[in-house]
Every structure is written in structure tokens, then in C-alpha cells.
Amino acid sequence: MDKNTVLLFTRYGIGEAPAELQQRLAGKFLSLLNDSATLPVRILFYTDGVKLACEGSLVLELLRALQARGVELILCSTCLDYFGLTER
């Protein structure tokens, strides 16, 4: 990925699979991304995707690690409000 790459999560996981597998796939993807030398400039979270960046998410620590490496995490405030997740 180059310095202009932006990733978008619109689901609480990756793929068309049972919810647990979707979350595990997201975790694996983010883990591989974190191990990569080239990172996206930002990751956007919309609709159900905002749940990945909230307390209780299986991938929250990976997202924090990516953020610590300079990846900007942007969450849709309207979606957070809708799901009652603003405080999480």
C-alpha cells in the first residue's frame, strides 16, 4: 500500500460468513497489516464497521497498535450514535 491508501470497514468483520469468522478474518487481516512495513494512511469505519473500533471488539488492540504507528482511525459519529456506542 502506498501513503495514499485508505481502508474502509462497513461491517463488523470481513466477508460473507458467520459473525465469529468475519471477526477472526478481520483480526488476521489487521494483524498482517500491522506486521507490514507499508501501512495505509487511514482506516475509516462506517455502519456496523464502527463496532470494530469500540470497547469489546476482538481487534481493538490491533487497531490501537496501527494507530500508534501513525494510521489515522476515523469513525462515523452518526453510526456511533445510532448504535449507542459513542462512549465506547
N, C-alpha and C positions, 0 to 999 in steps of 0.2 A: 504494500500500500504506500502511496505517496503522501506527502504532507497535506494534501487537499482532500483526502479520503474521509468521508463521513459515513458512519454506520447508523442504521435505523432499526429499532426494535419496536414492533407494533403488537407483539404477542408476549405472553408470559412463558416464553421458551422459543424453541426453533422447530419448525417442521409440522407435519400433519401426523401426530402420534398421540398416545396417551399423555396427559399433563406431566406426569413424572418424567417420562422420557424426553419430552420437549425441554424441560428444565435441565436435565442432565446434559442434553446436547448443547444448550446454551452455555452451561458451565464448561464443557470441554472446549467449545469454540473460544470462549473468553480466556481460558487457561492457555491455549495455544497462542492466542493473540498476545497475551501478557508475556509469554516466552519469546516473542518475536522481537527482532531488532527494529522493525518498522511498524509504527503504530498509526492509527487514524488520528486525525486532529480532534475529532469529537464523536460522541455517540449520542444519538437522540432517542428519546423514549416517548412513545405516544400510545394511546388507548391502553390495552392490557399490558403493554410493554413497560409502563411505569412501575408495575409491581416488581419487576426485576431489580429495581434500584431502591426498594423500600425494605425496612426492617423485616426480618423473617425470610428474606429471599436467599436461596441457596447460592447465588452468585454475587452477593453483596460485597464480600471480601475481595473477590477478583476485580469488581468494579472500582473499589477503593484503591487497589494496587495500580490499576490502569490510570486512575485519576492522579495518584502520586507520581506517576511517570509523565504527567503532562496532558493526558487525554481529558478534554472537557466533556462533562456529562450534563446533558440538557434534558430536563423532564418537563412535560406538558403540565402546567399548573391547572388547567381546566380538567384534565384527566385525573390528576391527583385529587382535586376537589370532588369530582364525580364519584370516585371510588372511596372517598373518605380517608385518603391516605396522606393528606397534607402534613400531618405531624409525624409521619413515619418515614 
